[in-house]
Structure formats: C-alpha cells, structure tokens
Amino acid sequence: MSGLQQVADATAAFSGLTEEHEEFRRSVRSFVERVSPEAQVRRLMETADGYDPAVWRQLAEQMGLQGTAIPERFGGSGLSFLELGVVLEELGRVLLCSPFFATVVLAANALLLADDEAAQADFLPGIAAGQTVATVAATGRSGSWRMDDTATRASAVAGGWELTGAKAFVLDGLAAQLILVSAWTPAGLSLFAVTGDAPGLTRTPLPTMDLTRKQAVLEFDRTPARLIGVDGGAGPVLERLLDLAAVALAAEQVGGAQRCLEMAVDYAKLRTQFGRLIGSFQAIKHKCADLLMAVETARSAAHFALYAATVDGPELPAIASLAKSYCSEAYSLTAGENIHIHGGIGFTWEHPAHLYFKRATSSALLFGDPDQHRARFADRVGV
C-alpha cells in the first residue's frame, strides 16, 4: 500500500472529537485560565526555571494532566494521545509556562517507547504525580534531530555507564530532575537516564526569542548514566518520538493560533477609526476570514494527526510532518496578522500579541521547520 493510500484510509476512519472530549477541554480551559493569566506568564518568563512548582503540582493533583496518556499501572489516567492533544491545545492557548511538553510529551513517551519495564516503573509514577520534571536531550549544537548529528558518547564502566559530550536546545534543561540522553556506544545509538544532580553535568541557560519556553545547553564530563532499553536500540525510539513531538506541538500551535484569532476579532469589534469600527472595513473582514480558515484547517490537521498517533498506524510519520508544517505556518500567520490588526499597540511590550508571535516563531523551528517537514512528508508518501 502506498503512503498516500495509507493517509487516505486513515482520513476516512477519523470521525473527529466527541462531546466527551469537548467537555474535557472545557474543564482544562477553566483551570489553566485561572492559573496562567498574562501577569503570571510575564512573571515566570523572567525566572531561571520558567515555571511555578506550586502550579506544576496542581496540574497533577487537581487535574491529573501529567498522567493523561500514562498507563494506569504507572499512576496515570490511561487515556490516549488524543486527550493529551486536547490538553496541549489549551496550554498553548494561554502560553502556560511549565515543563509540561518536555516532561509529558518527550520524556514520558521516550520511556514508553523504549519498552524498558523497570525504567518505566521507576520514573513514570513520579512524572504522573507531578513530582518529577524530566526532559529529553537528543540534539547537538546544530539543533537537528538527525541521528548522525549526535556526538555524545557513552562508555561502559564498573556498575554502569558514563557520558561525555554536549547537548543543546534542551527544553527545560535547567529545571529537569531526570534527563534522557541519546549517546553512541559501540552497539549504536542508545538512550540513557541522567539525574539532574549527577556529577560532571553542567547546565547553561540558552538565550531564546521565546522566553515562555526555556532551553539549555547540557555538557557531560564522565557523567554517570543508566541505560534505558536496549543498547544500540535508541534510533527507532527517537524517530517515533520525533513524530509524536511534531503532532503534540501541532496541537499546541492550534491553541495559540486560536487565541490570536480571538484577540484580533475582539479588537476589531472595539476599535474605531474614521468614526467606524475597524471590523466593518472590508479589508479587516477579509483578513479575519482568512485567519479563521487558517485556524480551522490547522485544527483539522492537528486532530487528524492526534488520531493517527492514538491508533499508532503506519501513516503516522507522514501525517505528523503534514500537521507540523501546516500548523506552524498557520500559527505564524495568525500571530503576525493579530499584531497588524491591532496596529501600533500590537507592537508594544505591554500587549500580549508579541508573546504569541515569539512562541509561534520559535515553535515553527522546533523539531524541524515547515520546509523540512514538507520534504519529510514527500519522502514518506513516495512523492
């Protein structure tokens, strides 16, 4: 079966979100709007770790969000990637400053994909309970997820392994208490767990455009590590993790784009120019209509990708790249046009429009830019 036929078959099988999903969304939205107002976002983006530990605990204790897609036997809710995508939409809508993406999307799924029962039992309950902040360090100085760009090496020593090398662009690398690191061994690319206080580990904050999502450079100097999964077996794990990360980020981008659309429309209904509401001008009407089309199409692409991740079918790699490329461009368009519709005030530091523009710009590059994902999609469907 061709890649395009697989995508077509998966499209026909997807029936969209249910009323239960929408009820879940309303519950999550009510909570995150309360704990992440704009003033809180601005405060946390200026801190080193970039999140509030009290809110992080509340996400787990009051809502159980960290355990959404973690199996029940490891303390999670046992829901699917589709429900996790609903959560990510709502977090992206309010720009929640937290290590949720790094911990829940990257680290938890890396552990599940590595199929290491002992490691899952040791680490997943802490993630689900909101007691552990975790991340994945898989990119080198170039920022690429390509396996051959990994320069970090692991050496077997008495009682375990040691890592030497560096990783860059590590999401929430400063705050993480558990770091899953890709490194080469004689058997091939492997995955290792490193604790945040391990000797030989140096963490340096990385200046970024988007201050609401912290990144860091991690350096390893004979740092003790624990092998996760099979020695030499990390390649397929990281490839699948990249697909899941692209899908999850697409969902988050839809949430941010939706909020930009809401801000633009609300302002167009209030701002007057030449004695008329600017929303009555044909140019603004057309612009808002174009943004609505972009957001709704992006939402369809993201939800379809979440479904593909949930059923874990062979079409996921192609659909993940399709969703990531389109949602990246839709978010960038909506964030930019939101500033234009607001006019001069939209360019000021005091207005939240620039926060979404910076998140959109950063997210478009994260895990591969739209051009890279379009090329990946073409390769994966055989075009």
N, C-alpha and C positions, 0 to 999 in steps of 0.2 A: 504494500500500500504506500502511495506517495505521501510526502509530508503535507502537501496541500489537502489531500483527501482526508488525512487524519484530523487536520484543523477543521475541515468542513463537517466531519462526523461529530466532532466534539461540540461545535457550534449548535448543531441540530439538537444535541442532547441537553443543552443548558437551558433551563427554564427561568432563571433569574432568582432574586432573593424572595423569601417568603415573608409573610406578615410577622412570623416569629423573629426573623432577622431584623425587621424594622422596629419591632418592639425592643429588641436588644439594643439596637442603635440608639433609640430614644433614651434608654437608661444610661448608656455610656455617655451620650452627649450631655445629659443633665449633670452628670458627675464631673466630667472634665471641664465643662464651662465654669463650674464652681471653683475648682482647684487651680485652674490655669487662666485667670484673667490677664489682660495685657500687661498690667503693672507687675504681676508675678513673672511673666515671661521676660520682661525687661530687667528685672532684678536678677533672675537666675542666669541670664546670658552673660552677665558681668562677673560671675563667680568662676572659680577654677574648675570645679567638678561639673557645674552646669545643671544641677538638679537639686530638689529638696528631698532629703531622705524621709521626712515625715509623709510627704505626698506619695513617694515611692511605696512606702508600707501601706498606705491607704488604698492604692491601686490593687494591692494583693488582698488585704484583709477585708475591705469593704466591697470590692467588685470582683476579685479573683482574676484580674485581667492578665497577670503574668502567666497564669496557668491555663489560659484559654485553650490552647492546642496541645498541651502536655497531657499524656495519658493519665488516667486516674490512678494507676498503680504507682505513679511517681508524684502524686499530690496535686495533679492538675484537674481540669474540668473534663478533659477528653473530648473537646469539641474539635471542629475541623479548621482548615486554613481559611475557609470562607468566613467563619465567625471572627477569626483573627484579623482578616481584612477589614471587616466592619469596624473593629476597634481601631485599626490603623487609620482609617478614613477620619474618624472623629479626633484622634490625636493630632493628625495633620491639620485639621480644620482650626484647632486652637493653638497650634505650634507648641504643644506641651514639651517643656524642657525636662527630659528624663532619659535614662539609658534603656528605654523600652525596646527600641529597634535593635540595638546591639545585643541586649540580653535575650530577648524573647524570640526575635526573628533569626538572628545569626547564631548565637551560642547554643540556645536550646535545640534548634534544628540541626546544627552540626553534631551535637551529641546523639540525637535521634538517628541521623543518617549514618553515623559511624558504627552503629549497631554493636555498641560495647555496653552490655547489660550492667556490668559493675560500675562503669563510669556514669551511666545514666542514673543508677540508684544512689550514687554518691553526690551528684551535682544537680540533677533536675528538681528534687524536692525543695532545695534552697531557692532555686530560681522561681518555682511556682509560688512559694510562700513569701516572696519579696525580700528574702534575707540575703540573696546573692546578686551582685551586679557582675555581669560577665560580658565578654566580647570575643570576637574572632580577629586574629591578626594574620592576614593572608597576603597582603600587598606589600611590595617593596617600595623603594624610593620612587619608582615610576608611577605608582598608583594602580598598576594593571593587575588584574586577577589571573593573567595568563600563567600557567604553571611553570613555564620556563623562566619567568621573571623572579622566582623565589630564590634568594641567595642564602637564606638562613640554613644552617647545618646543625644536625643533631648527632651526638656521639654517645655510644653506649659506655656506661661506667658502672662500677660496682653498685648495685642496688637501683639502677635506673638509667636516666639519660641526662645529657647536658646540651643546652642550646647556645649557639654562637651566631651572631648576625644582627640584623635590624629589620624592623617593620615600620612602615609609615602609613599615614591616613587611617589609623586605627580608631574606629568610633568608640567614644567614651573610654579611651585607653588609660586616662588618668584615674578614673573612678573605679575601674573594673577590679574586682577581687579574684576573678577567675578569667584567665586569658587562654584561649585555644589558638595555638600557633602552628602554622604549616612550616615544615622544615624537611630538608633532604637527609636521608640515611642511605647506606649502601643498597637497601632494598627499594628505594624510590621515595616519592613524596609521602610524608607521614604527618599525622596530627598529634599534637602534644598539649597537655594541660600545664599551665604555669600559674602559681598563685601570685597575687598582687604584691606580696611582701617577699618574694623569692630573692635570695642573694644573687647579685650580678645583673639584676633587672634595673634599667634606667628608663624613666618615663619623662618625656618632654612635651609640653603642650605645643600644638601646631596652630599658628595663626590661620584663621579661615575667614571667608566672607560671611558665612552664616554662623553667627555666634550662638544660635539656639541649638546647634548640634556640635558637640565638642569632638575634636580629633587630636591624636597624639602620635608621636614617634616613640617606638619602643626599641631599646637596644638590649641585647642579651650577651653576657660575657660569662660563659660556662654556667649558665643558669639552670638549676635543677628542674627537670620536667618529667611528666608522666605520659607514657604513650597511651593514646586513645584509639581504640580499634586495632586494625591490623597494620603492622609495619609495612610501609610501602603502599598502603591502600587509600591514601587521602585524595588522590586525584578525582575519582568518581564522586566522592563525598563533596568536595569543593565545587565541582561542576554543577551538581544538583543544588547545592546551597546557593550558588550564584543565581540560578533560575528562580529559586524561592525568594531570594532577596529582591530580585528585579520585580517580581509580582507584588511583594509586600510594599515596596517603595512606590509602585504604580498606584496602589490603593491609597497610600498616604498622600501622594500628589493630588489625587482626585479631591480629597478632603480640603487641601489647601486651595485648590482652584475653585472649589465651590464657595469657600469663604470670600475669596477675591471677587467672585461674581456677585455675591450678596452685598459686599461693600460698595461695589460700583453702582449697582441698581439702586440701592438705598440712597446714595449720594445724588444720583441723577433725579430722584424724586423730590429732593430737598433744595438743591442749589438752583438759584435763579440767575439768569443772565439776559440782559436786554428786556427785562420785565417778564420773562417766561422761565418756567422750569426747564433746565437743560435736557431733561428726559423727553421733552416734547420735540426736540430738534431731530430731524431725520437722521443726521449723522450719528448721534448718540444712540438712537433707537437701533440702527443697523449694527453699530458696534456691540451693543448689549446682546442683540440677537445672535451675532456671530460667536460671542463668548458663551452664551447658553448652549449653542450647538457643539462647541468645542468641549465644554464640561460634560455634557450628557453623553457624547460619543466616547470621551475618555472613561467615563463611569462604566459604560457598557464593556469597553475593552478590559478594564481592571476587573470587573466582576466575572467576566468570562475567564480571565487568567486565574482568578482565585478558585473558580470551579475546577479548572484544569489541574491546579495544584492539589485540590482536595481529592480528586479521583486518581491523581498521580498517573496519568496516562502518558503514552509515548509522545503526544503532541505538546507537552508542557514546554520543552525548550523553545520551540518556535513561538508559541503563544506568549511566553514570558518576554521574549525580545520584542514582539509586536506591541504588547501593552506598555512596556517600559519606554519605548521610543515615542509612542503616541502621547502617553500621559505626561512625559517630560515636556514635550512641545506645547501641549495644551496648558499646563501649569505656567510655563514661561510666558505664553501669550496672555493668559488671563491676568497674571500678576503685573505684567507690563502695561496692559490696557487699563487696569484698575488705577494705576498711577496717572495715566493720561486723562482719564475721565475726571479724576479729582483735580487735575490742573496743578497749580503751584503748591497747594497744601500737600498734595500727594508726594512731593519731593522732599518734604521736611522730615527731620528726625523725629518730631513729635507724633507724626502719623504712622499707624502700623503698616501701611502699604509697603514700605521698604523692607520690613521684616519678612513678608511673604515673597517679595521679589528676590531677596537674597536666598531664602530657602529654596525657591524654585530654581534659581541659577545653580546652586550647589547640588541639588538633587538631580538635576539633568545630567551632571557629570558623574555622579556616584554610581558605581557598578557598571560604568560604560555609558557614553553619550548616545544620543539618538542615532547618529550615523553608524556607530559601531553596532548597535542592536539591529538596525535595519540590515546591515551586512550579515549579521548572525542569523537573522530570520531568513534571508535569501539562501544562505548556505544550508540551513536546517530543512527547508522545504524543497531544496534541489533546484532553485531558480538560477 
